Amino acid sequence: MNGTTKSFVANHLAESIAGVETIRAFEEEDRFFAKNLDLIDVNASPYFHTYAANEWLMLRLETISAVVFASAALCMVVLPPGTFTSGEPSVFTIFETTVTLCFF
């Protein structure tokens, strides 16, 4: 998809450079500039939507991870002493941090 939309931008730029004298003679700079911006917008649109979807997903995954981490930490604090050995909470904390970093 990138190649098909980028070729229009490159072609329009090359033709504009080749015919710059004619464009200036007929005072059509604004039209060619607007056409160039439209082509660039069409080329950049898929990247924008992909980036927006990734940001949306990252926000949701980060929220879920924070809720799971907070719930587990609350359970470790609220449960009576002796429920966990001394190393289990730290192992869980390290595991949760590693899982959280895998999302990003």
Summary of the structure (lengths in Angstrom):
residues: 104
radius of gyration: 27.4
end to end distance: 25.7
largest distance: 87.0
contacts: 220
relative contact order: 0.08
helix: 86%
strand: 0%
